[in-house]
Amino acid sequence: MKLFRKRLSRQWQFNLTIFKSIADWTVWVYLCIPAALFSYFLYRETIMQKQFGLLEWVPFEVFLFVLFYFLQMGIIRSFLEPADQLFLIQQKAHWRKLLVSGLIYSLSLQILFNVLVLGMLFLVFIHLYHLTVLEIMLIFCLSVTTYLWKQFIVRTDFREWFQTILQLLLPLIMTALFLVVPTFLGMFISCAIIALLLALYIQRYVFRHHSFDKLLRADRAQYYLLVGTVFSLSKELQSMKAPKKTGKKPRYFTKRIIQDEVVELIVKTFIRNKTYKWAYLRLIGITLFLYFVLPFWAQILLVIATHFMLKGYTNSVITEMREHPIHVIFQISAERWNAAQLTVKSKLIRSIMVFVIVYFIGVNLFF
């Protein structure tokens, strides 16, 4: 259908434009290629070698619940636009073709995504949890069932907190269904539910026009979810946000803590700025889990990589502080600033690296 292809093409062109605004192609190449190689070697040296690390301590029920919750992400796109309420809604044939095309497109992507995830976890299912191929197929069917059930939840008028509760109950119910019902019966039930949910979706949202607002609201929410994620990653786009009023008194470090004024300025700015502080902590936190699943040689490389990541992030933050307009009024000489930033970087990186090394040693001694 031309209308569907046109809107799909326009969406991906817009997504590409947004991604280009974050960084040019060289940054993506230097970022994606090392990440892909690291992921491949990590998978090869752990899962393919039947070294499951922390997963060996995770009960199968918990693992299955988390998996179902993860695989229900995303919604069925309708590709509707606000103006369609005036024009497209009068063209029943074009309306149905657009929504059916969106259903096929979204469901195909979801099935492909589920197959890839379950394929990567195939060895975990077989060797760690001792499942059969038929049981893995049942997990796939239940994951699709969970995804389709979610489509009706997000299109209800329930409050957001109640929708969240229902979305937590879905994987819980599917986990119980997998554990209680025999495999063949579970396959039959899940396939019947999938067929029923698809029929209900087509009957309620494709053949009827009164659900336009719900379809548009869900579609816009998914659209802005992607845009919001990209927005949060781009400092250039964040600069478009209206500045908030900042007249509150600092909660901590209101008195002198360091004798050097420039060092104190950098430290207090870093601690009081939520973006700087939490990004720094997240950068450390995301690596801690990897020590439980990586082999020893990869853990050593991760310690070294953590040092360079912290150094690069600290450099970028201090450079951003230096470029603040306040330095036009209160001028600091380059010599004082350079000496102060060396002191701050040394203390920030050294203290965290001591923690990382102690953590690394503790993981290898006790696990």
Disulfide bonds with the S-S distance in Angstrom:
none
